[in-house]
Amino acid sequence: MATLSPTIRVQQTDQGGGGTAPPIPGGGGDGGRGDGYPDHGQRLRRLRLALAIGLTSVTMIFISLTSAYIVRRGLPTFDDHTGTYIQDWIPVQLPLALLLINTALLAASSLTAELARRQIIRQAALAPVRSIPGVSLGRESGFPWLALTVVLGFGFLTGQWLAWRELADRGFYLATSASSSFVYLLTAVHGVHLIGGILVLLYAAVVSLLHRPVEGRRIVVDVTAWYWHFMFGLWLGIFALLWFVR
Amino acid sequence: MVAQDAHAHAGPQGFIRKYVFSLDHKVIGLQYYFLALAAVFVGMFLSLLMRIHMIWPTAILPLVGEIRPETYLQLLTMHGTIMVFFVLTTAPQSGFGNYFLPIQIGAPDMAFPVLNMLSFWTTFVAFVVMLAAFFAVGGAPLHGWTGYAPLSALTNSGPGEQLGADLWITSIAIFCIASLMGALNFITTVLDLRAKGMTMMRMPLTCWAWLITAILGLLAFGVLLSAGILLLLDRNLGTSFYVPLVVVNGQVMGHKGGSPLLWQHLFWFFGHPEVYIAILPGMGVASQLLSTFARKPIFGYKAMVYAIMAIGILGFVVWGHHMFMSGMSPYSAFAFSIMTMAIGVPSAIKTFNWLGTLYKAKIRFQTPMLYAIGFVSLFVSGGLSGPFLAQPVLDIPLHDTAFVVGHFHLIMGVAAIFGMFAGTYYWFPKMFGRMMNESLGRIHFVFTLIGTYCIFMPMHYLGMAGQPRRYSQFTEVAYLQHLMPLNRFITYAAFVTIAAQVIFVINLFWSMFKGPKASDNPWESTTLEWTTATPPPHDNFAGHTPVVYHGPYEYSVPGAAKDYVMQTDPAGVTAH
C-alpha cells in the first residue's frame, strides 16, 4: 500500500485542519477517502467554524448599523425655519418594562437552548450503548428543552411586536424621526435573524420526529444553540445601545 | 482496492443535476465564469455606446436610439455596476476560485456544496434583476455605480430613479447575500479541507489570494447590505437616513435631517475593499504564472503572503480617500492619505517580487505568461497614479476628471481582466481538456494590451487638462475643443480593442470543441490541479486524496530530475 505514487490514499480523518505536520515521505494509509461526506465529529467542527465565520458577517451588519446610529445621533441638521443647524435627535420613549420582559424571555430561551444542546450531546454519546441489544440505561430525562426554546423564541418575537405597537401608540412610527427609524430597523434586523434560528430549530424538531440518527440532529442543535446564544448577546448589545445612547 | 474505488462517487447523470443545479464546484465555477462572460459583453457594449456618444453626440445608436444626457448617465451607471459586481467580483473569485481552490488544496469539493450552488443561483437572480432595470418604467437608474444619496434616495430625482433604482438596489442586496455565502464557503474550505501536508505556507498564492479576498468580502458585503437596506427604506418608507431637507423641482420632500455623507461612508467602507476583491485574485494568478513560466520559484513567497494580508488589512482603513471632495476634516483626510500611501509598500513588495521572479529567468513566453506580464505592467501603470490621488491637495483638482477614470480602469478594471485572461489561457486545458490556439492568443494579447493602454493612458492627460468625468457631451464645450482629437483617438482605440475580443471568443469556443487534446500537465506546473486527470473527475482525484510534500513553486531545483517538482512528489528533493 505504501507506494511512491503522486497520490496516496489516506484516511478521511487526515483531511481537514490540514498541514499540521508534513507527512513522512513514502507514507500512506488505507481506509476511506475524502468524498465530501465527513464523519459527524468533523462535520460538527466544520459547521461550528462556518458559524463563527458567518456570525462575523452578521456582526459587521450590526456594527455598520450601530455606527450609522451613533453618527446620525450626533449630526446637526439644517432647520429651514431658523436657517441654522440644530440637533433634531428625539430620544425614543422605549417601553422599558416590556423590553425587560422580552430580554428575560430571550435569556431563558438561551438557557433552554443550552440545556437542549447538552441533552442531545448526552443522547448522542449514549446512542452506541443504547443500540446494544439487551442494554437499558433506564429512562433518560426527555424534557423537551428544544420545544421550550422555540416557544420562548416566539414569546420574544411576540413581545417585540407588542413593543412596536406600544411605540406606535406613543407616536413613534418608522419615519417619525431618525431615532425611531433606527429602533425599528435594529429590532427588525435582529428579529429576522432570530426567525432564521427558529426555523432551524423547527427543522431539528421535525427531524427528531422522523427518528433520524441522533448524531445528525446533535450537529443541528449544537450549532443553532451557539447561534442562539449569539443572538441573545446581540440583543443585549442592541438594547444597551438603544437605552444608554438614546 | 475495490472497496477504495467504491468510495469514489460518480457525478449525477441527468442534465439538470449535472449542468444546471449542480453541486460540483467545477461546474459552479464554470457557471460563474460564463455568467461573468455574458456580463462583460453587456458592460462592454454599454461602454462602446458611451464612447460613441462622446465624439458623435447626435448619433442615433442601435437599441438605445438618441442618447440624451440622462441616457448617458444610465449607461454609465449600468456599465460600472455590471462590470464591478458581475465581472470583476464574479469571475476571478467565484469563477476561478470555485473551480481551482478545492483542487489546489487537495479537497474533493467545497465545504458546503449546496450553499455553493445557492450562491451561484442567487448571483444569477441578482444579475437578472439588474438587467430588468433596463426595462423598468423610466429605464435604468442614473446615480452611478456608487449610488450617491440623495440622488439615489429620492424616487423623483430623475428618470430611472423610480422602479429602475429599486431594482438596482435590490439586485445589489441579493448580490451581497450571494457573496457572503460564497465567502463563508471559501474560508471554511481553506481552513478545514486542506489535504494532508498542505500547510498554509505550502498553499499556492492563488489560494492565499482567494482566501484573503473571501475575508474581505465577508467583512465588506455585510456593510453594503445594511447600507442598501437603509437606502430602500429612505426611498420607499419615508425614513431620512441619507436624505436631508431637500427641494426637488420646487417640491419640498418629506425627508429631514439625513446625511448623504453617511451613505458615502458606508458605501466606501465596502467600496474600497471591493477594489481589492477585484484585483487580489489577479495578483494570485499572476504570481502563479510568473513562477511557472519563468521556471523559477516565486521570489519571496512569504513576503508575497504577508503583502496580500497587509493589502487586505490596509484596504479597510482607507475608504475616506474616496471622499476628499465630500467635505472632511483635514485631519481625517491626512490620516486617510497616509494610510492610502502606505498601501504602496506591500504593492511595491509584490511588484519587486514579480520582477525578481523574472530576473535572469528562462522565460517561456506563452499566452498565459504574456497576460501575466501584462497584468504586472498594468498594475504598475495604474498603480503609480494612486499616490497622486491619495493626496487631498492633488485629488481635489483631479477627482472629478477623466484622470480618475484612467487610473481605476487601468488598475482595477483592465489589470483584473488581464488576470482573468491569464487564468483562462492557463487553466483552459484543465477545464476543457483541450489547448487554446497559441497564435490567436498572442494576437489577442497584442491588440488587447496596446488597445487598453491607448484607451486609458490618454485619459490621464484629458483629466489633467480639465476634462470632467460623468458629463455626456464635450463637443460644444469651448475649452475642451483641443482635446477632441484625443477623445476621438480613445474611441477608435476602443473600437479596435473591442473588436479584438472577438478573437478571444472564437478561440475560446473553437478550442473547446476543436482544440488539440491537452495532456494532464501541459505547462509543467507543480500545483495539485496538474496531478489529476484532464478535465478532473467529479471528485477531483478519482478516489484518491493527495498528500503534499512540497511548496507550490519548486522549479529548477538543483539535483532534481526535471526542472519542476510536483507538490505531491514524495521522491523529489526539498528546495528549501
Boltz contact constraints between the chains, C-beta under 6 A:
constraints:
  - contact:
      token1: [A, 4]
      token2: [B, 570]
      max_distance: 6.0
  - contact:
      token1: [A, 4]
      token2: [B, 571]
      max_distance: 6.0
  - contact:
      token1: [A, 6]
      token2: [B, 531]
      max_distance: 6.0
  - contact:
      token1: [A, 6]
      token2: [B, 568]
      max_distance: 6.0
  - contact:
      token1: [A, 7]
      token2: [B, 541]
      max_distance: 6.0
  - contact:
      token1: [A, 7]
      token2: [B, 544]
      max_distance: 6.0
  - contact:
      token1: [A, 7]
      token2: [B, 546]
      max_distance: 6.0
  - contact:
      token1: [A, 8]
      token2: [B, 547]
      max_distance: 6.0
  - contact:
      token1: [A, 9]
      token2: [B, 544]
      max_distance: 6.0
  - contact:
      token1: [A, 10]
      token2: [B, 196]
      max_distance: 6.0
  - contact:
      token1: [A, 10]
      token2: [B, 545]
      max_distance: 6.0
  - contact:
      token1: [A, 14]
      token2: [B, 196]
      max_distance: 6.0
  - contact:
      token1: [A, 16]
      token2: [B, 192]
      max_distance: 6.0
  - contact:
      token1: [A, 18]
      token2: [B, 194]
      max_distance: 6.0
  - contact:
      token1: [A, 18]
      token2: [B, 195]
      max_distance: 6.0
  - contact:
      token1: [A, 18]
      token2: [B, 196]
      max_distance: 6.0
  - contact:
      token1: [A, 18]
      token2: [B, 198]
      max_distance: 6.0
  - contact:
      token1: [A, 19]
      token2: [B, 194]
      max_distance: 6.0
  - contact:
      token1: [A, 19]
      token2: [B, 198]
      max_distance: 6.0
  - contact:
      token1: [A, 19]
      token2: [B, 199]
      max_distance: 6.0
  - contact:
      token1: [A, 22]
      token2: [B, 197]
      max_distance: 6.0
  - contact:
      token1: [A, 23]
      token2: [B, 196]
      max_distance: 6.0
  - contact:
      token1: [A, 23]
      token2: [B, 197]
      max_distance: 6.0
  - contact:
      token1: [A, 23]
      token2: [B, 547]
      max_distance: 6.0
  - contact:
      token1: [A, 25]
      token2: [B, 570]
      max_distance: 6.0
  - contact:
      token1: [A, 26]
      token2: [B, 570]
      max_distance: 6.0
  - contact:
      token1: [A, 33]
      token2: [B, 7]
      max_distance: 6.0
  - contact:
      token1: [A, 33]
      token2: [B, 543]
      max_distance: 6.0
  - contact:
      token1: [A, 33]
      token2: [B, 545]
      max_distance: 6.0
  - contact:
      token1: [A, 34]
      token2: [B, 108]
      max_distance: 6.0
  - contact:
      token1: [A, 34]
      token2: [B, 545]
      max_distance: 6.0
  - contact:
      token1: [A, 35]
      token2: [B, 7]
      max_distance: 6.0
  - contact:
      token1: [A, 35]
      token2: [B, 9]
      max_distance: 6.0
  - contact:
      token1: [A, 35]
      token2: [B, 108]
      max_distance: 6.0
  - contact:
      token1: [A, 36]
      token2: [B, 108]
      max_distance: 6.0
  - contact:
      token1: [A, 36]
      token2: [B, 109]
      max_distance: 6.0
  - contact:
      token1: [A, 46]
      token2: [B, 111]
      max_distance: 6.0
  - contact:
      token1: [A, 46]
      token2: [B, 192]
      max_distance: 6.0
  - contact:
      token1: [A, 49]
      token2: [B, 188]
      max_distance: 6.0
  - contact:
      token1: [A, 49]
      token2: [B, 192]
      max_distance: 6.0
  - contact:
      token1: [A, 50]
      token2: [B, 184]
      max_distance: 6.0
  - contact:
      token1: [A, 50]
      token2: [B, 188]
      max_distance: 6.0
  - contact:
      token1: [A, 53]
      token2: [B, 184]
      max_distance: 6.0
  - contact:
      token1: [A, 53]
      token2: [B, 187]
      max_distance: 6.0
  - contact:
      token1: [A, 54]
      token2: [B, 184]
      max_distance: 6.0
  - contact:
      token1: [A, 56]
      token2: [B, 218]
      max_distance: 6.0
  - contact:
      token1: [A, 57]
      token2: [B, 180]
      max_distance: 6.0
  - contact:
      token1: [A, 57]
      token2: [B, 218]
      max_distance: 6.0
  - contact:
      token1: [A, 57]
      token2: [B, 222]
      max_distance: 6.0
  - contact:
      token1: [A, 60]
      token2: [B, 219]
      max_distance: 6.0
  - contact:
      token1: [A, 60]
      token2: [B, 222]
      max_distance: 6.0
  - contact:
      token1: [A, 60]
      token2: [B, 223]
      max_distance: 6.0
  - contact:
      token1: [A, 61]
      token2: [B, 222]
      max_distance: 6.0
  - contact:
      token1: [A, 61]
      token2: [B, 226]
      max_distance: 6.0
  - contact:
      token1: [A, 64]
      token2: [B, 223]
      max_distance: 6.0
  - contact:
      token1: [A, 64]
      token2: [B, 226]
      max_distance: 6.0
  - contact:
      token1: [A, 64]
      token2: [B, 266]
      max_distance: 6.0
  - contact:
      token1: [A, 65]
      token2: [B, 226]
      max_distance: 6.0
  - contact:
      token1: [A, 68]
      token2: [B, 262]
      max_distance: 6.0
  - contact:
      token1: [A, 71]
      token2: [B, 262]
      max_distance: 6.0
  - contact:
      token1: [A, 75]
      token2: [B, 259]
      max_distance: 6.0
  - contact:
      token1: [A, 77]
      token2: [B, 257]
      max_distance: 6.0
  - contact:
      token1: [A, 78]
      token2: [B, 245]
      max_distance: 6.0
  - contact:
      token1: [A, 80]
      token2: [B, 245]
      max_distance: 6.0
  - contact:
      token1: [A, 88]
      token2: [B, 257]
      max_distance: 6.0
  - contact:
      token1: [A, 174]
      token2: [B, 237]
      max_distance: 6.0
  - contact:
      token1: [A, 175]
      token2: [B, 238]
      max_distance: 6.0
  - contact:
      token1: [A, 175]
      token2: [B, 239]
      max_distance: 6.0
  - contact:
      token1: [A, 178]
      token2: [B, 257]
      max_distance: 6.0
  - contact:
      token1: [A, 181]
      token2: [B, 239]
      max_distance: 6.0
